């Protein structure tokens, strides 16, 4: 058989089989295969590329199609006799030849390029809320080198970061501002999903609220199969990270109460209340009105019990009145360490070395894409830690060959580890805003109320409990069907939903939050959201060429109880504003509706449902997409946050949280990352 020399569909399968389709002179296509282990390998410590003597073996060969023309590139990380890593690559389209009718690969180093590769002990992907905690704690050991790779930049002097005004950084260059796919059960429209793009990540643009959650919510992590992860273990790390500023007398009068035993005073993260907190006369009105509707005052929302209402502190420095994000708290004070670097770039994927004992994959580093689209490789001597967030860590795993094998193959990615939970179990909170008018002076105070199912549903509670329990299998099946073949099992999803149902209806945790504030002009703003949705969504890599555009589908209202809860919370908000003494003394009216919907007070349940389906927003509190769970339950990482099937890849961000939390994510992420750092250092 004689070949014309044309080769197509060049690929590497099973990590070492280079395959191609060759065109014969009579235009027939023939399949050809070459075992790379017979061509590229370690021969007595030498890498067998013609004419070059390397000290080590090429144990992590990779293959990819690159550029618009899908140029096939064979790549390897080589170590020379001086212990310097080199990235070598060959354009295979130029190295496949027809020699006397034989399929021949010519792999001469003369045709390859080599580039020195920077190597570090630890590579942290993402300089966000969790990633910078890890970077700080690991680099405390001067013998350990740490690199943080971040697409954003240092924005410490940007007023949209330092400002304590809510929303100043949203929808600016500081915000990735992802868009979800159209939501079938929520007006068939896309939703904005905010995430920070700067040193500090989302902690640089969020609302700064520091509220932890209910004890029972964290204890269930351990119940689900994660030894050592519970309220008591996290509580110690909450306090380790926190530098709490005791409220002043005027702030106490405005409702900023606390209990000293619940706080830390020596950590790097400033937590306190804005100096602008004023209008103490408003506090008694709020306290009395919440009492009217049956909601008690909570003296400290950070004690492991958020039931009732209170004023939550924020991640800010009261003395300076500036935001205190993770960069300010954990990076700026130690950026002079010679063993810590922050490198700009977007991590495309993890690179792999040989398998270690028990067949586990070993990460050799990461591939980084710069602003101009150029790729480089960083070497990791010990570990790679993904801290890119719930919306980015799963796609990076998928780009690296870790995920649902069927999904990976559909993207042209060779599966390395079949891990169906990657990108699944995404839990996002549906939220809404109602505005009323009144005659109250504006105030910097914001009150948080956390409500139970009994408070929201009243006499209907037994019926709703029974009906929702009966629907758990249906909701689990709907989520599994939406995930497609090879995804998490219906049985596993239903088991997780049953644990959540028990928390809500048996352990009486809070299921809705209401955030109240008086805006300029006498507008009474009410944000409220479902804390523990039963809908389960997903986030996946859309394309290797579009690494900054994950496909996000939170599937809001897939489970009808989520909408029912939001309706009940909205009605509760309306009830609050029109209860005494606020109704009379505040001259309350409304709601103020400017969207043309015609929605009015005292709407029917059907009107509420229709209105919320078309005006609901995503709360940008996503969790669960790389859950810390047993593998059989759809888990992606174990209790040491290590990705199943790998020896040295961990995930430390909100994606590992297997449930939602009734607090705000920031507080828990600092605690989680502090504990994760101790796990990595072998202290836990």
C-alpha positions in Angstrom: 0.0 0.0 0.0 1.4 3.4 -0.9 0.3 6.6 0.9 0.1 10.0 -0.6 1.3 11.5 2.7 -1.9 13.2 3.8 -2.9 12.5 7.4 -6.1 13.5 9.2 -7.7 13.0 12.5 -4.4 12.8 14.3 -4.9 12.1 18.0 -3.6 10.4 21.1 -5.8 7.7 22.7 -5.2 6.0 26.1 -2.4 8.4 26.8 0.2 6.8 24.5 -1.4 5.6 21.2 -0.8 8.1 18.4 -3.4 7.5 15.7 -4.2 9.0 12.3 -6.1 8.3 9.1 -3.8 8.2 6.1 -4.9 8.8 2.5 -3.5 6.3 -0.1 -2.6 7.3 -3.7 -5.9 5.8 -4.9 -7.8 8.1 -2.4 -8.6 5.3 0.1 -8.3 6.1 3.8 -6.4 3.7 6.1 -6.1 3.7 9.8 -2.6 3.8 11.3 -1.4 3.6 14.9 1.9 4.1 16.7 2.6 3.3 20.3 4.4 6.4 21.6 6.0 4.3 24.3 8.2 2.7 21.6 9.3 6.1 20.2 9.3 8.5 23.1 10.4 7.1 26.5 13.0 6.7 29.1 16.0 4.7 28.0 18.4 4.6 31.0 17.4 8.0 32.1 17.5 9.6 28.7 14.6 11.1 26.7 14.8 9.6 23.2 14.5 12.5 20.9 17.4 12.3 18.4 20.5 14.1 19.4 19.6 15.3 22.9 20.5 13.9 26.2 18.0 14.7 29.0 18.5 13.6 32.6 14.9 12.4 33.1 12.2 10.7 31.2 9.2 12.2 29.4 6.7 10.8 31.7 3.9 13.3 30.9 3.3 13.4 27.2 0.3 15.4 26.1 -1.4 15.9 22.8 -3.8 18.7 21.6 -5.2 20.3 18.5 -4.4 24.0 18.6 -5.3 27.1 16.8 -8.0 27.7 14.2 -6.4 25.1 11.9 -6.4 22.4 14.6 -2.7 21.8 14.3 -1.8 18.6 16.1 0.9 19.2 18.7 2.8 16.6 20.7 4.2 18.1 23.9 6.3 16.9 26.8 7.9 18.3 29.9 11.6 17.4 30.1 14.2 17.7 32.8 17.8 18.3 31.7 20.9 17.4 33.5 20.9 20.8 35.3 17.5 19.9 36.8 15.8 22.6 34.7 12.4 21.8 33.2 11.8 22.3 29.5 8.6 22.3 27.6 9.2 20.6 24.2 6.7 20.5 21.4 6.4 19.1 17.9 4.0 20.0 15.2 2.9 16.5 14.2 1.4 17.7 10.9 5.0 18.2 9.7 6.3 15.0 11.2 4.2 12.4 9.5 5.7 11.0 6.3 5.1 8.4 3.6 8.3 6.4 3.3 8.0 3.5 0.9 4.4 3.1 1.8 5.0 3.0 5.5 3.4 5.2 8.1 6.4 7.0 9.6 6.7 9.5 12.4 9.9 11.6 12.3 10.5 12.9 15.8 13.8 14.8 15.7 14.4 17.4 18.3 15.6 19.7 15.6 12.0 20.3 14.7 10.9 20.9 18.3 11.1 23.9 20.5 12.1 23.9 24.1 11.3 26.6 26.7 12.4 26.7 30.3 9.4 26.1 32.6 8.9 27.7 36.0 8.2 25.2 38.7 6.8 25.7 42.2 5.9 23.4 45.0 2.3 24.5 45.0 0.3 26.1 42.2 -3.0 27.7 43.3 -5.5 28.4 40.6 -7.3 31.6 41.5 -6.4 34.6 43.7 -9.9 34.7 45.2 -11.5 34.4 48.6 -10.2 30.9 49.3 -7.1 30.8 47.1 -5.3 33.6 48.9 -5.9 32.1 52.3 -4.2 28.9 51.0 -1.3 30.9 49.5 -0.7 32.8 52.7 -0.7 29.8 54.9 1.4 27.5 52.7 4.0 30.2 52.1 4.5 30.6 55.9 7.1 27.9 55.4 10.0 29.6 53.7 11.2 26.4 52.2 8.0 26.0 50.2 7.4 27.9 46.9 3.9 29.0 46.0 2.5 30.4 42.8 -1.0 31.9 42.5 -2.3 32.2 38.9 -5.1 34.8 38.5 -6.7 36.3 35.4 -7.5 39.5 37.3 -5.0 42.1 38.6 -4.1 44.1 41.7 -7.0 46.5 42.3 -6.2 47.7 45.8 -6.6 51.3 44.8 -9.7 50.9 42.7 -12.6 52.9 44.4 -15.0 50.2 43.2 -13.1 47.8 45.4 -12.3 49.8 48.4 -15.8 51.3 48.6 -18.2 50.0 51.2 -21.2 50.8 49.0 -23.0 47.7 47.8 -22.7 46.9 44.1 -20.0 49.4 43.1 -17.9 46.7 41.4 -20.7 44.7 39.8 -20.9 44.8 36.0 -17.5 46.5 35.7 -14.2 45.0 34.5 -13.9 43.6 38.0 -16.8 41.3 37.4 -16.8 38.2 35.1 -20.6 38.8 34.8 -21.3 35.4 33.5 -24.7 34.7 31.8 -26.5 31.5 32.4 -28.4 29.6 29.7 -32.1 30.5 29.4 -34.0 29.2 32.5 -37.0 27.1 31.4 -38.9 27.6 34.7 -38.0 31.3 35.2 -39.2 33.2 32.2 -37.0 31.4 29.7 -34.3 34.1 30.1 -30.6 34.1 31.0 -29.4 35.2 34.5 -26.4 37.2 35.5 -24.0 35.3 37.6 -21.4 37.6 39.3 -17.9 36.6 40.2 -14.8 38.7 40.9 -12.0 39.2 38.4 -9.3 40.7 40.6 -7.0 39.9 43.4 -9.5 38.9 46.1 -11.9 37.4 43.6 -15.6 37.8 44.6 -14.6 39.1 48.0 -13.6 42.3 46.1 -17.1 42.9 44.7 -19.6 41.2 47.0 -21.9 42.7 49.6 -19.3 42.1 52.3 -21.9 40.5 54.7 -20.3 38.3 57.3 -22.8 35.7 58.6 -22.0 32.1 59.1 -25.1 29.9 59.3 -26.8 27.3 61.5 -24.9 24.7 63.3 -27.0 21.9 61.9 -26.2 22.8 58.3 -22.5 22.2 58.8 -22.9 19.1 60.9 -24.7 17.4 58.0 -21.5 17.7 56.0 -20.0 15.1 58.3 -23.2 13.0 58.2 -22.9 12.9 54.5 -19.5 11.2 54.7 -16.9 13.9 55.4 -15.2 13.1 58.8 -14.1 16.2 60.7 -16.2 18.7 58.8 -18.8 20.0 61.2 -19.8 23.2 63.0 -17.3 22.8 65.9 -14.3 22.3 63.6 -15.3 25.2 61.4 -16.0 27.5 64.3 -12.4 27.4 65.4 -11.3 28.5 61.9 -14.0 31.2 61.7 -12.4 32.7 64.8 -8.8 32.2 63.6 -9.5 34.2 60.4 -11.5 37.0 62.1 -10.4 40.3 63.5 -13.6 41.6 64.9 -14.1 45.2 65.9 -16.6 45.7 68.8 -19.4 48.0 67.8 -19.5 51.5 69.3 -22.3 52.6 71.6 -24.1 54.3 68.7 -23.8 51.2 66.6 -25.2 49.1 69.4 -28.1 51.5 69.7 -28.7 51.0 65.9 -29.0 47.3 66.4 -25.4 46.0 66.0 -25.4 43.6 68.9 -22.9 40.8 69.4 -21.7 38.1 71.9 -17.9 38.3 72.4 -17.4 34.5 72.7 -18.4 34.0 69.1 -15.7 36.1 67.6 -12.0 36.2 66.9 -9.9 39.3 67.5 -6.4 38.5 66.1 -7.1 37.2 62.6 -6.2 38.9 59.3 -9.8 39.6 58.2 -11.3 42.8 59.6 -15.0 42.3 60.4 -17.2 45.1 61.8 -19.8 47.8 61.1 -19.6 50.8 58.9 -19.0 54.2 60.7 -22.0 55.5 58.7 -24.3 53.3 60.8 -26.8 55.7 62.2 -30.4 56.4 62.8 -30.7 54.5 66.1 -34.4 55.6 66.2 -35.1 53.2 63.4 -33.9 50.1 65.4 -36.8 50.1 67.9 -39.3 50.4 65.1 -37.8 47.4 63.3 -37.5 45.3 66.5 -41.1 46.0 67.5 -42.5 45.3 64.0 -40.6 42.0 63.7 -42.1 41.1 67.1 -45.5 41.9 65.7 -45.1 39.3 62.9 -43.6 36.7 65.3 -39.9 37.0 64.6 -37.5 37.4 67.6 -34.4 39.5 67.8 -31.1 37.5 67.5 -28.3 38.9 69.6 -25.5 37.5 67.4 -26.0 36.1 63.9 -22.6 34.4 64.0 -23.2 32.1 67.0 -24.3 29.1 64.9 -27.9 30.0 65.1 -29.3 32.6 62.7 -33.0 32.2 63.6 -34.8 35.6 63.9 -33.4 38.9 62.9 -30.4 41.0 63.6 -27.7 43.2 62.0 -24.9 41.3 60.4 -21.3 42.7 60.4 -19.3 43.2 57.2 -15.8 42.4 56.0 -14.5 46.0 56.3 -12.2 48.0 58.5 -14.3 50.4 60.5 -11.4 52.7 61.3 -10.7 53.3 57.6 -14.2 52.6 56.3 -12.8 50.4 53.4 -13.6 46.9 52.2 -11.4 44.2 53.6 -11.2 41.5 50.9 -9.0 38.4 50.8 -6.2 40.3 49.0 -6.1 43.0 51.7 -6.3 40.4 54.5 -4.1 37.6 53.3 -1.9 38.8 50.4 -0.9 42.4 50.8 0.7 41.8 54.3 2.9 39.0 53.0 3.5 39.9 49.3 7.2 40.5 50.2 7.8 36.8 50.8 10.3 35.6 48.2 8.6 32.2 48.1 5.2 33.6 47.0 4.3 34.9 43.5 1.1 36.0 41.9 1.2 35.4 38.2 -1.3 36.8 35.7 -3.0 34.4 33.4 -5.9 32.0 32.9 -5.4 28.4 33.7 -6.7 26.3 30.8 -6.0 22.8 32.2 -4.0 20.7 34.5 -1.1 18.7 33.0 -0.5 15.2 34.1 2.6 13.1 34.8 2.7 9.3 35.3 0.3 7.5 37.5 1.5 7.0 41.1 0.7 4.0 43.3 -2.8 2.7 43.1 -3.3 4.1 39.7 -3.8 7.7 40.8 -3.1 10.6 38.4 -0.3 12.9 39.3 -0.5 16.5 38.3 2.7 17.9 36.8 1.5 21.5 36.5 -0.9 23.7 34.7 -1.2 25.2 31.2 -1.7 29.0 31.4 -3.1 31.3 28.7 -2.0 34.9 28.8 -3.8 38.0 27.6 -2.6 37.5 24.1 -3.8 33.9 23.9 -0.3 32.5 24.2 0.1 29.3 26.3 2.9 28.5 28.8 3.2 25.7 31.3 4.0 26.0 35.0 5.3 23.0 36.9 4.0 21.8 40.2 6.4 19.7 42.3 3.9 18.9 45.0 0.2 19.9 44.4 -2.2 21.9 42.3 -5.0 23.5 44.2 -8.0 24.7 42.3 -9.6 27.8 43.9 -11.3 29.2 40.8 -14.8 29.2 42.3 -18.0 27.2 41.7 -18.3 28.3 38.1 -14.7 27.8 37.0 -13.1 24.9 38.9 -15.3 22.2 37.3 -14.6 23.4 33.7 -10.9 23.3 34.5 -11.2 19.8 35.7 -13.1 18.9 32.5 -10.5 20.5 30.3 -8.0 18.3 32.1 -9.8 15.1 31.3 -11.6 14.8 34.7 -15.4 14.5 34.6 -18.2 12.6 32.9 -16.5 10.6 30.2 -19.4 11.1 27.8 -19.3 14.8 28.2 -15.5 14.9 27.8 -15.6 12.9 24.6 -18.3 15.1 23.1 -15.8 18.0 23.6 -13.0 16.1 22.0 -11.2 15.6 25.3 -9.6 12.3 26.2 -11.0 11.2 29.6 -8.4 10.7 32.3 -10.8 10.1 35.2 -14.5 9.3 34.8 -16.0 11.5 37.6 -19.7 12.2 36.8 -20.1 14.7 39.7 -17.9 17.3 38.1 -20.0 20.3 37.3 -23.2 18.8 38.7 -25.1 19.5 41.9 -24.8 23.2 41.3 -27.0 24.9 43.9 -28.0 28.6 43.4 -30.4 30.6 45.4 -33.3 32.3 43.6 -33.7 35.9 44.9 -36.0 38.9 44.4 -36.2 42.5 45.4 -39.4 44.4 46.4 -39.3 48.1 47.1 -41.9 50.1 49.1 -42.2 53.8 49.8 -42.3 55.4 53.2 -41.5 58.4 55.4 -38.4 57.2 57.1 -34.9 58.8 57.0 -32.3 56.9 55.1 -30.0 54.8 57.2 -26.8 52.8 56.6 -28.2 50.0 58.7 -29.3 46.7 57.1 -31.3 44.1 59.0 -31.2 40.4 58.2 -34.2 38.2 59.1 -33.9 34.4 58.8 -37.2 32.6 58.6 -38.3 29.0 59.1 -40.8 26.9 57.1 -43.2 27.2 60.0 -43.0 31.0 59.9 -43.5 31.1 56.2 -46.2 28.5 55.7 -48.1 28.6 59.0 -51.1 26.2 59.0 -50.1 24.9 55.5 -46.8 23.5 56.8 -48.0 19.8 57.3 -49.4 19.7 53.8 -46.3 21.3 52.2 -44.0 19.0 54.2 -45.8 15.9 53.0 -46.2 16.9 49.4 -42.6 18.0 49.1 -41.3 14.7 50.6 -43.4 12.9 48.0 -41.9 14.9 45.2 -38.2 14.4 46.1 -37.8 11.4 43.8 -39.4 13.4 41.0 -37.1 16.4 41.5 -34.1 14.1 41.7 -35.1 12.4 38.4 -35.6 15.7 36.7 -32.1 16.8 37.7 -30.6 13.5 36.6 -32.5 13.7 33.2 -31.2 17.3 32.7 -27.7 16.1 33.3 -27.8 13.5 30.6 -26.2 10.1 30.2 -23.4 9.2 32.6 -24.2 11.9 35.1 -25.1 11.5 38.8 -27.6 8.9 39.6 -31.2 9.6 40.6 -30.7 7.6 43.8 -27.7 9.7 44.9 -29.5 12.9 44.2 -32.6 11.8 46.0 -30.6 10.9 49.1 -29.1 14.4 49.2 -32.5 16.0 48.9 -33.8 13.9 51.7 -31.1 15.1 54.0 -32.0 18.6 53.1 -35.7 18.0 53.6 -35.0 16.7 57.1 -32.9 19.8 57.9 -35.8 22.0 57.0 -38.8 20.2 58.3 -37.4 18.1 61.2 -34.5 20.2 62.4 -36.3 23.5 61.7 -33.4 25.3 60.1 -34.1 28.6 58.3 -35.1 28.5 54.7 -35.5 32.1 53.6 -33.6 35.3 54.3 -34.9 38.9 54.1 -32.5 41.8 53.9 -34.0 45.2 54.7 -32.6 48.7 54.1 -33.8 52.2 53.9 -32.5 53.8 50.7 -32.4 57.6 49.9 -35.8 59.1 49.1 -37.6 57.0 51.6 -37.5 53.8 49.6 -37.8 50.7 51.7 -35.7 48.0 49.9 -36.4 44.4 50.6 -34.1 41.7 49.2 -35.2 38.1 49.9 -34.3 34.7 48.7 -34.7 30.9 49.1 -31.8 29.7 51.2 -32.0 25.9 50.5 -33.4 25.3 47.0 -34.2 21.7 46.0 -33.3 22.5 42.3 -30.0 21.2 41.2 -28.2 22.7 38.2 -24.8 22.3 36.4 -21.8 24.2 35.1 -19.6 22.7 32.3 -16.9 23.5 29.9 -18.5 24.6 26.6 -15.4 24.4 24.4 -11.7 24.2 24.8 -11.5 27.3 22.7 -13.9 29.2 25.1 -12.4 28.6 28.5 -13.8 31.9 29.9 -17.4 31.1 28.9 -18.6 28.2 31.1 -22.1 26.8 30.3 -24.1 27.6 33.4 -27.5 26.2 34.1 -28.7 26.6 37.7 -32.2 25.3 36.7 -34.0 27.8 38.9 -37.4 26.5 40.0 -36.9 23.0 38.6 -38.2 22.0 42.0 -41.5 23.9 42.6 -40.9 24.1 46.4 -38.2 26.8 45.7 -40.8 29.0 44.0 -43.3 28.3 46.7 -40.8 29.4 49.3 -39.9 32.6 47.5 -43.6 33.4 47.1 -44.1 32.9 50.9 -41.1 35.0 51.7 -42.3 37.8 49.4 -45.7 37.8 51.1 -44.0 37.8 54.5 -42.0 40.9 53.4 -45.3 42.7 52.5 -46.8 41.6 55.8 -43.8 43.1 57.7 -43.9 46.5 56.1 -47.6 46.8 56.7 -47.5 45.8 60.3 -47.3 48.1 63.3 -45.5 50.2 64.4 -43.7 50.6 61.0 -46.9 50.9 58.9 -48.2 54.0 60.7 -45.0 55.7 61.9 -43.2 55.0 58.6 -46.2 55.9 56.4 -45.6 52.8 54.3 -47.1 52.3 50.9 -46.4 50.2 47.8 -44.9 48.1 46.5 -43.3 50.4 44.0 -43.4 48.5 40.7 -41.6 50.0 37.7 -41.4 47.0 35.4 -44.8 47.4 33.8 -46.0 44.1 35.2 -49.0 45.7 37.1 -48.1 43.7 40.2 -49.9 45.1 43.3 -50.3 44.5 47.0 -52.4 41.6 48.2 -51.8 39.6 45.0 -53.1 36.1 44.7 -50.7 33.1 44.9 -51.0 32.7 41.1 -50.2 36.3 40.5 -47.2 36.0 42.9 -45.9 32.9 41.0 -46.2 34.5 37.6 -44.6 37.7 38.8 -41.6 36.0 40.5 -41.0 33.7 37.6 -40.5 36.7 35.3 -38.5 38.9 37.8 -36.5 36.5 39.9 -32.7 36.9 39.8 -29.8 34.6 40.8 -28.3 35.4 44.1 -24.7 34.6 43.0 -24.1 32.3 45.9 -23.4 29.1 43.9 -22.1 26.0 45.7 -21.9 22.2 45.1 -20.4 21.9 41.6 -17.4 19.9 42.9 -19.0 18.5 46.0 -17.1 17.1 49.0 -19.1 13.8 49.1 -18.5 10.1 48.8 -17.9 9.2 45.1 -21.0 7.1 45.1 -23.1 10.2 46.0 -21.7 12.2 43.1 -18.7 13.5 45.0 -15.7 15.1 43.3 -13.4 15.6 46.3 -12.9 13.6 49.5 -12.8 14.9 53.0 -9.2 16.1 52.4 -10.5 18.0 49.4 -8.5 15.9 47.0 -10.0 15.1 43.7 -11.0 11.4 43.4 -8.5 9.5 41.2 -5.7 12.0 41.7 -2.7 12.0 44.0 -2.1 15.7 44.3 -5.0 17.9 43.0 -7.4 19.5 45.5 -10.3 21.9 45.2 -10.7 24.6 47.8 -13.6 27.0 47.1 -17.4 27.1 47.3 -17.8 24.3 44.7 -16.8 21.7 47.3 -19.6 22.8 49.7 -22.1 19.9 49.2 -25.2 21.9 50.4 -26.2 25.5 50.6 -25.7 27.6 53.7 -28.2 29.9 55.4 -25.5 32.5 56.0 -23.5 34.3 53.4 -20.7 32.3 51.7 -17.8 34.6 52.4 -17.5 33.8 56.1 -17.6 30.1 55.5 -15.1 30.2 52.7 -12.5 31.9 54.9 -13.1 29.2 57.5 -13.1 26.4 55.0 -9.8 27.6 53.4 -8.1 28.0 56.8 -8.9 24.4 57.6 -7.9 23.2 54.1 -4.5 24.9 54.6 -4.0 22.9 57.8 -5.0 19.7 56.0 -2.5 20.3 53.2 0.2 21.0 55.8 -0.6 17.8 57.6 -1.8 19.6 60.8 -5.3 18.1 60.7 
